[in-house]
Amino acid sequence: MAQRIIDLTLSALASLASLLLSWPYWRDFEYWPESPTMWLLYFIIGFVLATYVFYVFLDSVRTLFLHEDQARDTTLSSPATKNGDQS
């Protein structure tokens, strides 16, 4: 459970950094949507989607490392490597 909280926190921080980098006031609302309310809605939806994407990405990376770790353990404990045959 603690790992999921850490992942969610990291995802939210990464999404916040993305949000701050694309803040519309730096562009004087030059792009669609031009109303401040639509910008707010646009960024809220984007923040939620970005948090989800970062969260899934971190989970996928953890799964890849877990599989690599398990594969390394099985190759180290296989009978061929115990007998000195590393073909």
The 8 nearest C-alpha neighbors of each residue, nearest first, counted from 0:
[[1, 3, 2, 4, 5, 6, 7, 8],
 [0, 2, 4, 3, 5, 6, 7, 8],
 [3, 1, 5, 0, 4, 6, 7, 58],
 [2, 4, 6, 0, 5, 1, 7, 8],
 [5, 3, 7, 1, 2, 6, 8, 0],
 [4, 6, 2, 8, 3, 7, 9, 1],
 [7, 5, 3, 9, 4, 8, 10, 54],
 [6, 8, 10, 4, 5, 9, 3, 11],
 [9, 7, 5, 11, 10, 6, 4, 12],
 [10, 8, 12, 6, 11, 7, 5, 13],
 [11, 9, 7, 50, 53, 13, 8, 54],
 [10, 12, 14, 8, 50, 9, 13, 15],
 [13, 11, 15, 9, 14, 10, 8, 16],
 [14, 12, 16, 10, 15, 11, 9, 17],
 [15, 13, 17, 11, 16, 12, 50, 49],
 [14, 16, 18, 12, 17, 13, 11, 19],
 [15, 17, 13, 19, 14, 18, 20, 12],
 [18, 16, 14, 20, 15, 19, 13, 21],
 [17, 19, 15, 21, 16, 20, 14, 22],
 [18, 20, 16, 22, 21, 17, 15, 14],
 [21, 19, 17, 18, 22, 16, 15, 23],
 [20, 22, 18, 19, 23, 17, 25, 16],
 [21, 23, 19, 24, 20, 18, 25, 26],
 [24, 22, 26, 25, 28, 21, 27, 38],
 [25, 23, 27, 26, 22, 28, 21, 29],
 [24, 26, 23, 27, 22, 28, 21, 29],
 [25, 27, 24, 23, 28, 29, 30, 22],
 [28, 26, 24, 29, 25, 23, 30, 33],
 [27, 29, 26, 33, 23, 30, 24, 31],
 [30, 28, 27, 26, 33, 31, 23, 32],
 [29, 31, 28, 32, 33, 26, 23, 27],
 [32, 30, 33, 29, 28, 38, 34, 37],
 [31, 33, 37, 34, 38, 30, 28, 35],
 [32, 34, 31, 28, 30, 35, 29, 37],
 [33, 35, 37, 36, 32, 38, 28, 31],
 [36, 34, 38, 37, 39, 33, 32, 28],
 [37, 35, 39, 38, 34, 40, 41, 33],
 [36, 38, 40, 39, 34, 35, 32, 41],
 [39, 37, 41, 35, 36, 40, 32, 42],
 [40, 38, 36, 42, 37, 41, 43, 35],
 [39, 41, 37, 43, 42, 38, 44, 36],
 [42, 40, 38, 39, 44, 43, 37, 45],
 [41, 43, 45, 39, 44, 40, 46, 38],
 [44, 42, 46, 40, 45, 41, 39, 47],
 [43, 45, 47, 42, 41, 46, 40, 48],
 [46, 44, 42, 48, 43, 47, 49, 41],
 [45, 47, 43, 49, 44, 48, 14, 42],
 [48, 46, 50, 44, 45, 49, 43, 51],
 [47, 49, 45, 51, 50, 46, 52, 44],
 [50, 48, 52, 46, 51, 47, 14, 45],
 [51, 49, 10, 47, 53, 11, 48, 52],
 [50, 52, 54, 48, 49, 53, 55, 47],
 [51, 53, 49, 55, 54, 50, 56, 48],
 [54, 52, 56, 10, 50, 55, 51, 49],
 [55, 53, 51, 57, 56, 52, 10, 50],
 [56, 54, 58, 52, 57, 53, 59, 51],
 [55, 57, 53, 59, 54, 58, 52, 60],
 [56, 58, 60, 54, 59, 55, 53, 61],
 [57, 59, 55, 61, 56, 60, 62, 54],
 [60, 58, 62, 56, 61, 57, 55, 63],
 [59, 61, 63, 57, 62, 58, 56, 64],
 [60, 62, 58, 64, 59, 63, 65, 57],
 [63, 61, 65, 59, 60, 64, 66, 58],
 [64, 62, 60, 66, 65, 61, 67, 59],
 [65, 63, 67, 61, 66, 62, 68, 60],
 [64, 66, 62, 68, 63, 67, 61, 69],
 [67, 65, 69, 63, 68, 64, 70, 62],
 [68, 66, 64, 70, 65, 69, 71, 63],
 [67, 69, 65, 71, 66, 70, 64, 72],
 [68, 70, 66, 72, 71, 67, 65, 73],
 [71, 69, 67, 73, 72, 68, 66, 74],
 [70, 72, 68, 74, 69, 73, 67, 75],
 [71, 73, 69, 75, 70, 74, 76, 68],
 [72, 74, 76, 70, 75, 71, 77, 69],
 [75, 73, 71, 77, 76, 72, 70, 80],
 [74, 76, 72, 73, 77, 71, 80, 81],
 [75, 77, 73, 74, 72, 78, 80, 81],
 [76, 78, 74, 79, 75, 80, 73, 81],
 [79, 77, 81, 80, 82, 76, 75, 84],
 [80, 78, 84, 82, 81, 77, 85, 83],
 [79, 81, 83, 84, 82, 85, 78, 77],
 [80, 82, 78, 83, 79, 77, 76, 84],
 [83, 81, 80, 79, 84, 78, 85, 77],
 [82, 84, 80, 81, 85, 79, 78, 86],
 [85, 83, 79, 80, 82, 86, 81, 78],
 [84, 86, 80, 83, 79, 82, 81, 74],
 [85, 84, 79, 80, 83, 82, 74, 78]]
